[in-house]
Amino acid sequence: MAYTIWFGFAWGLFGWILFTVSLFISTILFVKSIQNIKHSKLFEVHETKSGKRIGKAMGILSGVSYGILWLSVIILIIIDWYALIMPVVTLIIGLHFFPQAKIMNRKLDYFVAPIPIATALISIILVINSDLPWQSAFAIASIGGAIATIIYGFHILSTYQQLTSHNAANKNGKMP
């Protein structure tokens, strides 16, 4: 929602329609995720060395990424380049998927990362080389962030479904 709200401000009715579609998709992802969280409480937690390693590495990556993100936002405010805030935020979020792919041993990140990176760079170039309104700069950058977020949301739901299906099959004596 933080990405798609800018569509309405930049593109009027069409943007608000896109925002409404994203609101609908977000609602589905939210409701299904809450159901999965409640369902997951039925299982015992068995923390592994790999899980601990991933948790620690992701904590470090998040600290570094969000530290850079907030520092960038503060600098852009100080130098009065507000139009670059969302493009730079989206760029940083997109870039953090590359080390995340390595940490999580997940190939999807390598394919999703270029989407927000590309829209962020397009937006940055347009801001620097034209008189693009900040609302449009935010909306253009946000396209990639919204697409990446939707992809990850459905990927997480799919992964949980596969995991629980696999575990149910094993409990019934079936091989997946």
C-alpha positions in Angstrom: 0.0 0.0 0.0 2.9 2.3 0.7 3.9 1.9 -3.0 0.5 2.0 -4.7 -1.0 5.0 -2.9 1.2 7.2 -5.1 -0.6 5.9 -8.2 -3.7 7.8 -7.4 -1.9 11.1 -6.6 0.1 10.8 -9.9 -2.4 9.4 -12.3 -5.9 10.4 -11.1 -8.8 8.0 -11.7 -6.6 5.3 -13.4 -4.2 5.5 -10.5 -6.9 5.2 -7.9 -8.3 2.1 -9.8 -4.8 0.5 -9.6 -4.6 1.4 -6.0 -8.0 -0.2 -5.4 -6.9 -3.4 -7.2 -3.7 -3.4 -5.0 -5.9 -2.9 -1.9 -7.9 -6.0 -2.9 -4.8 -8.1 -3.6 -3.3 -6.8 -0.3 -6.4 -7.8 1.6 -6.2 -11.3 0.1 -2.6 -11.6 1.1 -3.2 -10.3 4.6 -6.2 -12.5 5.4 -4.5 -15.6 4.0 -1.3 -14.8 5.9 -3.2 -14.4 9.2 -4.8 -17.8 8.5 -1.4 -19.3 7.9 0.1 -17.8 11.1 -2.8 -19.2 13.1 -2.4 -22.6 11.4 1.4 -22.6 12.0 0.8 -22.5 15.8 -0.4 -26.1 15.5 3.2 -27.2 14.9 6.3 -27.5 17.1 9.1 -25.1 16.4 12.5 -26.8 15.8 15.1 -24.2 15.3 18.1 -25.4 13.2 21.6 -24.1 12.8 20.7 -23.1 9.3 17.7 -21.2 10.6 19.8 -19.4 13.2 22.4 -18.5 10.6 19.7 -17.2 8.2 18.0 -15.2 11.1 21.3 -13.6 12.1 22.3 -12.8 8.5 18.9 -11.3 7.7 19.0 -9.2 10.9 22.4 -7.8 9.8 21.2 -7.2 6.2 18.0 -5.5 7.5 20.0 -3.3 9.8 22.4 -2.2 7.1 19.7 -1.8 4.4 17.3 0.2 6.6 20.2 2.2 8.1 21.3 3.2 4.5 17.6 3.8 3.6 17.0 6.2 6.5 20.3 8.0 6.0 19.5 8.5 2.4 16.0 9.9 3.1 17.5 12.3 5.7 20.1 13.5 3.2 17.6 13.9 0.4 15.4 16.0 2.7 18.4 18.1 3.8 19.4 18.8 0.2 15.8 19.5 -0.8 15.5 16.6 -3.3 12.2 15.3 -2.1 11.3 13.9 -5.5 14.1 11.3 -5.1 12.9 9.9 -1.8 10.7 7.1 -3.1 13.0 6.3 -6.0 16.0 5.9 -3.7 14.0 3.9 -1.1 12.8 1.6 -3.9 16.3 1.2 -5.3 17.7 0.3 -1.8 14.9 -2.2 -1.3 15.5 -3.7 -4.7 19.3 -4.0 -4.1 18.9 -5.7 -0.8 17.3 -8.7 -2.5 20.6 -9.7 -4.0 22.3 -10.5 -0.7 19.0 -11.8 0.6 19.0 -14.3 -2.3 22.4 -15.6 -1.2 21.5 -15.7 2.5 18.2 -17.5 1.9 19.5 -19.6 -1.0 16.5 -18.5 -3.0 16.7 -17.9 -6.7 13.4 -16.0 -6.9 15.1 -12.9 -5.4 17.5 -12.7 -8.3 14.6 -12.5 -10.7 12.4 -10.1 -8.6 15.2 -7.7 -7.6 15.6 -6.1 -11.0 12.0 -5.0 -11.2 12.1 -2.4 -8.4 15.7 -1.5 -9.3 14.6 -0.7 -12.9 11.6 1.4 -12.0 13.6 3.3 -9.4 16.4 4.0 -11.9 13.9 5.2 -14.5 12.3 7.5 -12.0 15.7 8.8 -10.8 16.8 9.5 -14.4 13.5 11.3 -15.1 13.7 13.4 -12.0 17.3 14.5 -12.8 16.6 15.1 -16.5 13.2 16.7 -16.5 10.7 18.6 -14.4 8.8 15.4 -13.4 6.4 16.1 -10.5 7.4 14.3 -7.3 4.1 12.5 -7.3 4.9 11.0 -10.7 8.4 10.1 -9.6 7.1 8.3 -6.5 4.5 6.5 -8.6 7.0 5.4 -11.3 9.5 4.1 -8.7 6.7 2.4 -6.8 5.6 0.3 -9.8 8.5 -2.1 -9.2 8.1 -2.1 -5.5 4.5 -3.0 -5.7 5.1 -5.8 -8.3 7.9 -7.2 -6.2 5.8 -7.1 -3.0 2.9 -8.9 -4.7 5.2 -11.6 -6.1 6.8 -12.2 -2.7 3.4 -12.2 -1.0 2.0 -14.9 -3.3 5.4 -16.8 -3.1 5.2 -16.9 0.7 1.6 -18.2 0.6 2.6 -20.8 -2.0 5.7 -21.9 0.0 3.6 -22.3 3.1 1.0 -24.3 1.3 3.7 -26.6 -0.2 5.4 -27.0 3.2 2.2 -28.0 5.0 1.1 -30.3 2.1 4.5 -32.0 2.2 4.3 -32.4 6.0 0.7 -33.8 5.8 1.8 -36.3 3.1 4.7 -37.5 5.2 2.4 -37.9 8.3 0.1 -40.1 6.2 2.9 -42.3 5.1 3.0 -40.9 1.6 6.0 -39.7 -0.2 5.7 -36.3 -1.8 
